[in-house]
């Protein structure tokens, strides 16, 4: 079974990226609009979330409850 850090890393590296929202255990939500809006630390224990200009926050992976993938819209 993959860790949440591994699942997020895989989603960021996917050939066909689909935006998603990281949901923290305290209820905060972070929309990841592109692969450049998040980075998973090599040890998979931290996820850095970026806004349009700078680093927004660093989340310990154990503080991430889930992530929600946005529905894909057919063209």
Secondary structure in CASP SS format (residue, H / E / C, confidence):
PFRMAT SS
TARGET T0000
AUTHOR 0000-0000-0000
METHOD secondary structure of the structure
MODEL  1
X C 1.00
X C 1.00
X C 1.00
X H 1.00
X H 1.00
X H 1.00
X H 1.00
X H 1.00
X H 1.00
X H 1.00
X H 1.00
X H 1.00
X H 1.00
X C 1.00
X C 1.00
X C 1.00
X C 1.00
X C 1.00
X C 1.00
X E 1.00
X E 1.00
X E 1.00
X E 1.00
X E 1.00
X C 1.00
X C 1.00
X C 1.00
X C 1.00
X E 1.00
X E 1.00
X E 1.00
X E 1.00
X C 1.00
X C 1.00
X H 1.00
X H 1.00
X H 1.00
X E 1.00
X E 1.00
X E 1.00
X C 1.00
X C 1.00
X C 1.00
X C 1.00
X C 1.00
X E 1.00
X E 1.00
X E 1.00
X E 1.00
X E 1.00
X C 1.00
X C 1.00
X C 1.00
X C 1.00
X E 1.00
X E 1.00
X E 1.00
X E 1.00
X E 1.00
X E 1.00
X H 1.00
X H 1.00
X H 1.00
X E 1.00
X E 1.00
X E 1.00
X E 1.00
X E 1.00
X E 1.00
X C 1.00
X C 1.00
X C 1.00
X C 1.00
X C 1.00
X C 1.00
END
